[in-house]
């Protein structure tokens, strides 16, 4: 499998949307490199690599979706872009499944038609005879599965090309790049360039930190709750230890007529 392209290094203080633009554009470039292989369905390995590239692109976009929803006006458009990439991933996934399944079925078919002994030599030294030489019913079932998988793959490949052509005509990928650029506002660029920008109310680094903190908010809340519970228990124990009232001495009343002194 081809390794993923290394995402260019970015200043850690840069806006979250700058990181998103660079990472997503890098993954999109990977997908586009395989476009030329859509002309021929026999490019099995290349289509598999394209599937992996599409998966990387989709997961990268999923990672930044909350940021686009919470900190930009492009959330719904960005989500629709993910839908397009998901469709490509599904087409390529079905094609890959067929490319993996059919060779396995064919290998089993060959085993049934040409059995061998433990020494690896053909069991039949004489010309094959007899109608029960092989399990032809199983062979027919395997062959039917192979043909069905092949036909579905061809249909998927055709649909992949139809959807890809539609995305190219409607400039889906170009619109994605424009969206990534639009999310990087003038204020954001000013922050990246360390220049004062007009109307900046929230530093981009603060947005980045806020987004990262939200991603682990549940974990943080759970840790805080646990810590508070432990501290409360310690405080209660401490209070009980230091404020336990000292037992008061109780004077008992003597019964009437009881002697209080020495007898004379």
Secondary structure, DSSP 4 states (H G I P E B T S, - for coil): -PPPPPPPP--TTS-HHHHHHHHHHHHHHHHHTTGGGGG-TT-HHHHHHHHHHHHHHHHHHHHHHHHHHHHSS-HHHHHHHHHHHHHHHHHHHHHHHHHHHHHHHHHHHHHHHS-B-TTSSBS--SPP--TTSS-HHHHHHHHHHHHHHHHHHHHHHHHHHHHHHHHHHTTHHHHHHHHHHHHS-HHHHHHHTT---TT--S-HHHHHHHHHHHHTHHHHHHHHHHHHHHHHHHHHHHHHHHHPPPPPPPPPPPPTT---S---
